[in-house]
């Protein structure tokens, strides 16, 4: 099998110590282009450096079962400007959602998985950095393999982005529900309870296969669902999952191959869990850079002023308010997260991250509330991209070293 062995493209434009830099711009605004709101962030940087920012463009009142199209905007100048919005997926009044792009550093393609009506999964790809997309292929049969052990009636990938492992394998976390909750969906197709599973491809998206259950639903790991994924420097794959446990912490599990033999899930004290998707992306990895760095972002609302002011609200509800989007960084492959900085203290929800070869971190995230829906994080006013460097995140305490290579410029050696 082809193996990714080298990272190329020196960051010649970077000095040893840069000035802290952060810029923010709205790229999706509620009430525009005929949509009520935009939600569910997914973002990747392609092999050529183009940023692709996907969103769920929701009609009706913006609910999960309202008519939804998958839309995308492209940036070819590393996030400085964005091309007009394009509709990537639509199917009448059905909800088309959970876009999960994956950058393929071997072929240069961008793979995309998504669901329609929470019942079918489709795959497409782009060979021109998202300008055009191939005719979608239904791959629900791969997920149907899990029905041998779990009677799912609702499926969804990610959201966020999937990964390509260093051996070329594409890995995507899915959540599946047996519909027992019923309260959140039509025709007895609720989103709760649920489990987390892995799905993978070893031939650059031509075929997809069911892995194994990564996180079951039980009295400890309560209703695990939307999950982000990363490969560690030692080759293992980490899943970082949303859940509804009273521990108010996110669940972590590992696999050597991204598909099988998942470790016993555990709650990580670094991650407060407001029942919201949280994103991960790698920033740097030894030996290609001088440090191992992983980034994580989610709303850390444990000390939210709005929450504190609602003394009469049950604790379970207060702790689930989505505010205070916080970016964290680990230097030891996810064991500890000593760097923490608030990106948006207000209403803020789902996010996804990408890193361009100039060393800039880009965070696509939901923020604000539509007028008349005060403090409602399900009716967000906009989706913005915040772009910042390592110096801004660490208050000048960390910088890329001379000789560090661009992580997203990979080549193949046989």
N, C-alpha and C positions, 0 to 999 in steps of 0.2 A: 504494500500500500504506500502511496505517496506520503511523505512526511514533511510537515512544515518545519524547516530547520533554521531559517535565517530571517532576520528582519533587516530591511534595507531602507535607504533614504535618510541621510543624515539631516538633523534639524539645524542646518547651517544658519538659519535666520535667528536662532535663539541665542541670546547671550547667557552667560553663566547665571546671572541674577537679573531677572526682568522686574519691571515695576508691576505692582498689583493692578489687575485689570478686570473689570466686569461690565458687561453690557447686557441689556435686556430689551427684547422687542416682541410685541404681540404679532403672531402669525395667523391665528384663527380667532375670530371675534363672534360671539353669539349674535344671532339675528341677521347674519349676512349670508348671501348666496342661497336664501330660501331655507336655511336651517335654524332650528331653535337654539341649539347649543352644539359645541364640539367637545368631545371627551376622549379618554382612553389613549394615552400617549404611547407611541412607538417610534423609535429613532435608530438609525444606523449611519455610520460613515462608510462609504463604499471603498473598494480597493484604490480607486482613483481619487478619493478625497471628497466626493460629493456627499453632502448631508441630505438624507431623506427623512422627512418628518411626517408621520402618518397620524390620522385622527379619525374618530368615529363621528361623522357628521349626522346629527340626530334631528329628526323632525318631530312632530307631535309636541309633547312636553319633555322630550329628552330622555324618556325611560328606556330601560334595557330592551323592551319588546316593541318599541315604536319603530317606524321605518328608519333605517340607518344605512348610510353609504360610507364606504371607506374612502377617504380622501388623502391627498399627499401634496406636500410642497417640497421643492428641491432648492438647495443652495450649492452653487458651484464655486463660491469664493469663501468657503469655510465659515459660513454663518453670517457674513456681513449683509448680504441681500438674499431675498427669496423669490423664486419664480412663482407665477400665479398658481392657484390651487387647481389640481386635476382630480377628477373622480376616477379611482382605480377599480372599485367594485360597487355594483348596485344590482338589486334584484327586486324591482317593483317596490312593494310596501314591506318587504321582509327585512328583519334586522341583519345587516352584514357588518361584522364587527371582529374585534380581537385580532387586528393585523399583527403578524409576527414576522418581521423581516430578519434575514440572516445574510451577512456578507460572506461570500465565498472567496477567500484569498488565493485559491488555486486557479479557479476558472475566471474570476473577476465578476461573476454574476451576483445578483441579489435575489435570493429565494424569498418567497412570501407565502405564509400559511394564514388562513383565516377561516371563520365559521359563518354559515348562513342559517338563520333561524335556530341557532344553538343545536342543530340537528345534523348538519353536514359540514365536513371539512374539505377545503379546497387548497390546491397548491398552484402557484404560478411563479414565473421568474422573469427577471429583466436582464438583458445582456448589454444595455446601454445606459447604465446608471439611473434607471427609473424613468427614462423618457417614454419607453413603450414596455408593455408586458405581454407575455405569451398567453395563449388561450388557456384558461384555468382547467385543471384536472381534479376531479373529485378523488380524495384519498380517505374517505370515511371508512373504507374496508379495513384499513390498518387499525383505526381506533376501535372498530367493532370486535377486534380480537380480545379487548378487555371485557367484553360482555360474557366471556367464559367464566369470569370471576367476579364481575360487578355489573348489575343490571342498569347501566346508565341510560338516561333519556335526554340529557343535556350535556353538550361538550363545548369546550373552548380552549384554544391554545393561549399560553402566556397570561396576560398580554406582554408588552415590551418587546424585546428582541431575543432571538435565539442565538446560539453560538456555533462556531465551527471549532472543533477540537484540533489540537496540534497534529493529529493523525488524519485529519480531513473529515471526520464524522460530523454531521450536523445534528444538533440536539435541541429538542423543543419540549418544555414542560407543558402538560395539559392539565386542566381540571375537569372532572366528570361528576355529574350529579345523578342520583337515582330518582330525583323529582319528588322525594318524600316531603319536602318543605311545602310545596304547592302554593305558598302565599305569594311568591314572586314571579309566577309564570302562568300562562294559560294552559289549559288541557292537562292539568296535573303534571306540569313540567317546571317545577320550581328549581331554583339554583342551589338549594340546600336540602339535605346534607351533601357533601362532596368529598372526593379524594384527589390526590395529585399523582400523575403518572408521567412516564417519559416516552417520547416518540423520537425516532432517529432515522437518518438516512446515511448510507455508506457509499452512495454513488451520485453525489451532488444533486440530490432531489429527484432522481428518476424513479426511485421506489422508496416507500416509507414503511417503517416497521414499529410494532408495539414493543416497548421495553417492559418494565415492570412497575408495579405500584411503588412509588417513592415515599408517600406519606398517606397512611390510612386515616379514616375517620373513626375516632374512639373517644373515650372519656378524657383522654389526655390531650391528644392532638385533635382538637375539636374543629370540625369542618374546615380542613385545609383546602385552599383553592388557588387563587392567582399567585404565580411563582416566577421569580427571576432566576437566572442561571449564569454561572461563570465557571471557567476551568482554572484550577489552581496550578501553581508552578510545578507541583509534584505530579501533575497529570490527572488528579481526581477532579470530578465535576461536583460543584456545590449547587444545591437548590436552596433558595431562601423564600419561604412561603408565608403568605398571609393566612390567618386562621382566626377563630373566634373563641379561643381559650380565655379563661379568666386570669391567666398569667399575664395578659397584655404584652406578650413578647412574641417575636417571629420565630418560626421553626426552621431549623437547619438540618440537612441531610446530605450525605456524600455517596458517590459511586465511582469506582475505578474506571468505568467505561461509559458513563453517562446514560446507561440503559438498565443495568442489572445490579443486584446485590447492594441495594441502598442501605445505608447505615441506619441505626435507630435514631429517629428524629429527636432533636433536643431544642429547648428554648434558649435563645441567645440573649443575654442580659443587655447587650448594647443596643438592641432594636426595640423600641416601643412599638406596639401594634394597635393602631386605631381602626383596624379592619379596612385596610386600603392597600392597593398594590404598591410595592416598593421596588426600585430599580437598582441594578448593579452593572458596573462595567469595569474592565481592567484599564488602568492608566499606564502601568509600566511593569516589566517583568525581567528579572535577572535570567541569563547573563546579558541580555540585549540592552538593558538599562542598568543603572547603578543601584536601583532600589526596586523591590516589589511594592506595587501600590494598587489597591482595589478601592473603588468608590461605591458608595451606597447612598440612596436618597429616598426619604419618605416623610410624611407629616408627623413630626414628633409633638403631639398636642398634649403631653402630660401636664405641662405648666401653662396651658393656654389661658389668657385672661378671660376670654368669653366663657370658657368652661368653668373657671373659678367663680365667675359671677352668677352662675346658675346653681345656687346651692340647693334649690328644691328639685333639681333634675337628678334622677337616679344615677349613681356612680357609673354604672355600665354604659349609660347613654352619654354622660359627660366625657368619659375617657375615649369615646369613639368619634369625637368631633375632629374633622380634618383641617388642621391649621399648622402653621409653623414648619413649612417644608425645610428640611435640614439635610445637608450633604455631609457624609462622614467618609473618612479615609483610613484604611488599614495598611500597615507596613509588614505584617506577618501573616499574610494570606487568610485574613478573616478571623483570627483569634481575638485580637484587640483592635479597637477603633479609636485611637487617641485624638484624631483630628475631627472636629465637628464645627460646622458653621451654618447659620440660618440663611437660607436663600430667599424665603418669603415668609414673613411672620403672620400674614393674613390667611384667609381661606385659601387652601391649596391642597390638591389631591394627588391623582395619579401623575407619575413622571416617568421619563426614560432618558437615558444618557448615551452620549457618543463622544469620542475623542478624535479630533483631527490631527494630522501629522505636524501641525505647528504647535502642538502641546496644549491647545485650548480645549477645555471641557465644555460641552454643550448639554443643557438640561431642558428638555421639552416638558412642560407641566401645565396642569389645570390650575386656574386661579380665579378668585373673586366669585361673586354671586350676581346673577341676573337681577336687575331692578325688580322689586316686588317679591323676590325670593331671598330675603335677607338671611345671611348665615346658613344658606342651604348649599352644601358642598356638592350636591348632585346636579345643581343648576348653575354650573360655573360660567362666568362671564366671558372668559377668554382662555386661550392656550398660548403661552409665551415660551420663547427660547431665551434662557439666560446663558451667556457665554463668558467664561472666566478662565484665568490661568492658575497655575499651581501656587503662585505667590499670593494671589487673592485668597485662595482657599485656606492657606496656612499662615496668613498675616505676615508673609515675607520670610517665614522660617524654613521653607523648603523650595528648591529650584531644581530643574533638570541640570544634570552635569554635562560638561563638554564631552562629546563622544557618544552621548545617549542617542540611540537610533529611534526612528519613528515606528511606533508599535504597529500601526495599521498598514505598513508597507511590507508585505510578506512575499517571499519567493519560495519556489519549490526546488529541492535538490534530490536527485534520485539516489 
